[in-house]
């Protein structure tokens, strides 16, 4: 595909008449996956008090993140090769089985293993949801429904800690996992009955086992380095340097294997066919850094420095999420009506850079209102960038590669978030090192522990957290500037699909609904 052309017109899916109902089922599964991590995170202190294993608690999150990230491209490719609907429903079943087993865990070792299984299912939900949207809707139509995706992401970020706290306090920590079952069953029946997606008619299917092995090993090395760097091991330690070297070697080997494979896991054509796809990858990495950094470290600053209540930590993100939802909805409607989209990632990256730059100026005297205003700017930037980057990426590939492309975009966003959290955690830890007895655990702080400090110690600690936050968002601003430069080079290829009044209703000649 040339730099000035889009995929062929016969690659345009017909939009189902009940599309909103279909998307609601897919969105519910996405919400389930998003809520799970935040709910479980809130329940972890109670889990440790019940079954022990404090020394290995971090592996409950690491195992889940690792298997989610590694399995995402595999699920995406399997959807392309076989059937996206069945792969999506299969991943949902795996996720629910992992949830049941996690709720029954009697030791930390069991819980880590079952969370790893749950993460495999979550990888399929992440890859499958966006691939299904891409298969059901031409890119021109994505804009009409971007608001739905943004609302789901906002609900997940805000509602997760609230729901997790309620469940843990009233039902017990095991229900943090069991709650997935009734919701998952509703998704299973809903999507099973309503979801009809085009399935490519293929001949003999060849699975890229070598690519899967190399990709899994490479992602594992990257995620482990990001998890351990700055907390378990120093950034310059031989362990982190070795993992970095292994990651580079495996990346080279994986890239070489993809050129020779009959059905590559991540087809090189999706990267080389159009410059917009790699540019979208840059935007998604930066958006991942912004989302993870914002949702993790902004509430910490608000609690420690500004005295906000930890019980309502999800609500502290309302300004950011409101900006995301409004910006994503507005951008989607304009794109659907006009077909124009380049302006949004450009403005979005600029807004991210300005918002994060302003957040980097916060100190112990910054008011909550000022912080909220800065957060709105970051939210607007994320809303203009995140969903639009997904749409641009999907518009750059053919329908046969939609699963692989969607999985790749999810992978970039997740890796960006993992690396961002690692770097940000290291910056915060360094800022707190001179604080003398500050409650730091793996780069994170315990807000409740500050109540036992003297006023002088508490003030010194708040200054350290404010300083660390300044460094975090300064780095984020620099990343956003890089994203702005990348966005300028987006080529505004016409979006596949037509306005709703002209939308064709026939099936694609090379596809069959299932």
N, C-alpha and C positions, 0 to 999 in steps of 0.2 A: 504494500500500500504506500503510495507516494505521500509526500508531505502536504499535498494539497487536495487529496481526495479522501473520501470516507469509504467504509465498506459498502459493498454492493447493496442496492435497494432491496433485493430479495432476502437480505439479511435482517429485514425489519419485521419484528413480531407483531401480530395482530393483538390489540389490547382487549382483554376479556371485558365483557359488560359488567361483571361483578368484581372488578379489579380492587375496589376499596375493601370489600369483604375478604378477598384473598390476601391482600397485603396486611390486613389486621392480624390474620393468623401468623404470617411470617414475622410481623413486628412483635407479636406476643412471645414468640420463641427467642427473638433477639433480646427482648426485655428480660426474659428468664435468665439468659446467659449473663447479661450485664449485672443484674441484681445479685446473682449468686456470689460473685467475688466480694462485693461490698457487704452483703449480709453475713457471710462467713467471717470476714475480717472483724466485724463488730462482735461476733460470738467467740472469737479465739481465746480471750482471757478466761471465759467460763469453761471452755473446752479443756484448757490446760489445768484448771483447778480440779476438773473431774477425772481426767485420764492421765494427767502428768505429761512429761515430755517437753518441758520448757526449752531445753537445749536444742530441740529439733523443730520448734514451732515454725520457724521461717520456711522450712521445707514444705509445709502445707500449701503455702502460696507458690513457692518455687516450682514444685512438682506440677501443679495445675498450670502455671504459666508456660512451663517447658513443653508439656504435652500438647497444650492448646496451640502454641506457636508452631511446633513441629508437624502437627497433624493438619493444620489449615491448608497448606498447598496440596497435600495428598487428597483430602476430601474434595477440593476444588477440581483437581484433575480427574478423579473418579467420576464426579458429576458430569464432566465433559465426555468421558468415555462411555458411560453407561446411562444413567438417568438421574437428573438433578433432583427431582422430587424424591425418589427413593433414597438417594444418598442423604438428603436433608432429614427425612424421617428416620433413617437409620441412625444418624448422629444424635437425634433427639432421644431415641431409645437408649443408646449408649450413655448419654448424659443422665437419663433418669436412673439407669441401673447403678451408675457411679454414685448418684445422690442417695439411693437406698442403702448401699453398702457403706457409704461415709457416715450416714446416720446411725448405723449399727456398730461402728468401730469401737473397739474396747481398748485400743492402745494408740499411741501416736504413730507408730510404724504402720499399723493398719490404715489409719486415717490418711497418711501420706500416700500410700499405695492406691487407695480408693479415689483420692482426689486426682491422682494421675490419670486414672481411668475416666473420671468425670471430665477432665481437661481434654481428653481425646474427643469426646462427644461435643464439647464446647467449640473445638476447632472446626468441626463440621457445621455447627450452627453459624459461626462467623463467616465461613466461606460460602455456605449454601444460601444464606439470606440475601447477600448482595448479588450472587450469581442468579438466583431466581428472579430478583427484581430486574436484572439486566436481560433475562430471557423473556420476561413478561412484558416489559415496557421498552420501547425504543428510547434512546437518550433524550430526544426532544420532549418526551412525555415525563421524564424523571422529575422535572421541575415541579409538576403539579403535586407530587407526593413527597418532596423533600422535607416538608414541614412535619409529616408523620414520623419520618426517621429521626429528625432532630428532637421531637417531643419524646420519643422513646428513649433516646440517649439522655435527655434531661431528667426524665422520670427515674431512669436507672441510677444516675449519679446522685440525685437528691433523695430518692426514696430508699435506696439501699441501706444506708446507715440507720434511717428511721425504722424501717421494717425489721432490720437485724436487731436493733435494740429492743423493740417490742416483743419479737419472737423469743429472744433469749430471756427476757425478764418474765414473760408470762407462760411460755410453753416449754422452755428448755432448749439447750443448744442443738439437740438432735433434730429439732423441727426446722432449724436453719437449712437443713438438707431435705427433710421430708416435704417441706412446702413446695419443692419443685415438682413433686409427683402429680398432684391434682392439676396444676397449671400445665405441666407437660402433657398430660393426657388430653386436656382440652385442645392444645396445639396439635396433637397427633390426629385427633378425630377431625378437627377443623380443616387442617391442611390436607388430610387424606381425602376428604369429601370434595373440597372446593378447588384445590390446586390442580390445574391442568397446564403443563409446560411442554414446549416443543422439545423433542428428543432427536438428536442427530442419528440418521441411519448410517451405521458404520459397518465395515467388514470385520475382518479379524482384529481383535483388540489385543494390543501389546502393552503391558504395564512396565514402566521404567523403574525396575527394582534398584538398579545401580544409582539412578538419580535420587530416588527416595532415601536410600541409605546415606549418600553423601550429603543431601540436604538436611536430613535429620541430625547427622553428626555435626554439621557446620552450625546449624541453629542452636544445638545444645551447647556448643562451645561459646557462642556469642552470648546466649542467655546466662550461662553460668559465670562468664566473665563479668557481665553487667550486674549480676546479683552479688557477687563476692567483692568486686572492686570497691575500694574505699571503706569497706566494713569488715569483712572477714580477713581480707588481704589488702595490702597497700597497692595502689595503682602500678607502682614500679616493681612489685614483687615478681619472682620468677614464675609463680603460679599464674598470675594474670597475663604476663608477657607470653608464657607458653600457650595459654588458651588463645590469645590474640594471634600468635603465629599459626597455630593449628587451624583457626578459623580462616585465615588467608589462604593456606594451602588447600583446605577443603573447598573454599569458594572457587579457586582456580580449577580444581579437579571437577567440581560440579558443572562449571561453565563449559568445560571441554566435553563432559559426558552428554550435555544437552544438545550439542551440535551433532553428535553421532547417533542419538537415540531415535527410534522410529516414532515413538509417541512421547516426547520429552515432558517431564513433569512441569517445567516452566518453559514453554516453547520460546526459543530465541526470537522468533518473528514478532512476539508481542512487544519486545523491547526495541527491535531494529525497524519494525514496520512503520513507526511514526514517532517523531520526537516528543509528542505530547505524553506518551506513556511514561518514559523516564522522568519527565518534568513532573507529572502527577505523583510519581513515587517520592520525589523530593518534597513536594507539598504535604504529602501524607505523613512523612517522617516528622516534619516540623509540626504539623497539627497534632501528632501523637505526643511530641514533647510538650506542647502547650497544654493539651488536655490533661495528661498525667501530672505534669508539674503543677498546673493550676488546681486540680482537684485534690492533690495530696498535700501541697505545702501552703496554699493560701489558708485553708482552715487552721492549720498549725499556727501560722502567724496571727490570725484573728483570735485564736484562743490564748496563746501565750502573751502576746504583746498588747492586744486590744481587749482582753478579758471576756471574749465571747464564750457562750456556754458550749461545752463539748457535746452535751446531750442533743443539740440541734445542729450538729456539724454539717449535715446535708443541706439544711436551709441556708447556711452561710454561702453556698454556691449559687443561690438564686439569681443574683445579678449577672453572673457569667452565663448561666444556662438560659436566662431570658434573652440575652443578646444573641446567643447561638440560635435559638428557636426562631426569633423574629428575622434575623439576617438570612437564615437558611430558607425560610418560607418566602420572603420577599424575592431573594435571588432565584428561587425555583419558579415562581410565577412569571417573573420577567423573562427568564430563559425559555419557558414553555411558550410564551406569547411571541417573543421576538426571534428566538433562536440564537441570540447573542449571549456569550458567557465569559469571554476572556477578561472583561473588566472586573468580574467578581473575585477571582483568585488574586488579581493584582491589588485591588483595594483591600481584600481580606488580609493578605500578607503585610500590607502597609499598616493596617489597623492592629494586627498582632504585634508588629515591631513597636508601634507607638505605645500600645497598651502595656506590653511587657517592659518597655523602657520606663514608663511612668511607675509601674509596680516596683521597679528596681530603685526608685527614689524614696520608698516608704521607710519611715523610721519609727521610733517609739511614740512620736507625737502625731502620727498620721491618724485622722479620724476614720471611723467606719464608713461614713458617707463618701469620703474621698476614695477609699479603697474600693467601694462598690462601683463608683464611676469608672475607675481604671479597669475593673473586672468586666464591665459592660463592653469596653473597647476590645478586650481580649475575646469576649464572647462573640462579638460581631465579626471579628477576624476569623475565628474558628468556624462560624456559621457560613461565611462566604467561601472559606477554603476547603473544609473537610468534605462536605457532600459534593461540591462542585468538582473537586479533584477525582472523586469516584466516578462521576458522570463522564468527565473528560477521558479518564482511563478506559472506561467501557466503550466509549465512542471510538476509541483508537484500535479496537480489536474486532475480529469477526465473532459471530455467535458461537462457533465451534470452540473458541478459546475463552468464552465468557467465564467459565468456572476457574480456569487457571489464572486469568487476569484478576478476577475478583478476589481469589485467594492471595494473589501477590499483593494487592492493595491492602488487604487486612494484615498481611505479614509485615509490610513496610510500616504501617501505623503502629503495630504492636512492638516491633523492634525499636522504632523511634521512641516509644514510651518507655521501654525497658532501659534503653541506653540513657534516656533523659533522667529517669529516676535514679540510676546509678551515679551519674555525674552530679545531679542536684543533691543527692544524699551525701556524697563525698564533700561537696562544698559546705553543706550545713554542718557536717561533723567537724570539719576543719575550723569553722567559725566558733564552734562550741568547745573546742579542745582546751582553750585557755580559761574556761569558765569555772574550773575547780569543782568537781562533783556534780556537774549537770546531769540530769537523768537522760542519758543517751543510750539507745539500744539499736545498733545496726543502722545508724544514720537517722533514726527517728526519735522523737522526744515523747516523754510522758507528761502531758499537760497537768494531770492530776497531782503528779509528784511535786510540782512547784508550790503547792499550798503548804507543804511542810517547811519551806525555806523561810529564812528571815527576809524582811523587806529589802534590805540591801542586796542580798543574794538574788532575790527575785528580780530586782531592777537590773542587776548585772546580766542575769540570764536573758531577760527580755531584750536587752541591747545586743546580746550575742545572736539571738534568733533573728532580730531585725537585720543585723549585718549579713547573716547567712542568706536570708531571703533576698536581700539586695543583690547578692552575687548570683543567686539562682536565676532571677528574672533578667539580670543583665546578660547572662549567657543565652537565655531564651530569646532576648531581643536580637542578639547577634544572629542566631539561627533564623529568626523571622526575616531579617534583612536578606539573608541568603535565599530564602524562599521567595522574597519579592523579586530578586534578580531573576530567579528561575521562571517565575510567573510571567515576566515581561516577554519571555521567549516562547510562550504558548502560541501555537498557530491556530487561529479560530476556524477549524474545519467545520463545515456544515453538519449539524446534528442529524443523525438518522431519525426518520419519522417526520410526520407532518402535524400541523395543528389538528385538534380533535375532530373538526368538521370534515377534514379530508382524509382521516385515517382509514387505510384499507382494512377490510374485514376478513379477507381470505387467509388461509394458512400458508406458510412458507412452502414452496415446492419441494424443498429438501428436508423438511422437518415433519414430525408426526407428534401429535399431542398425546400425553400420557397422564 
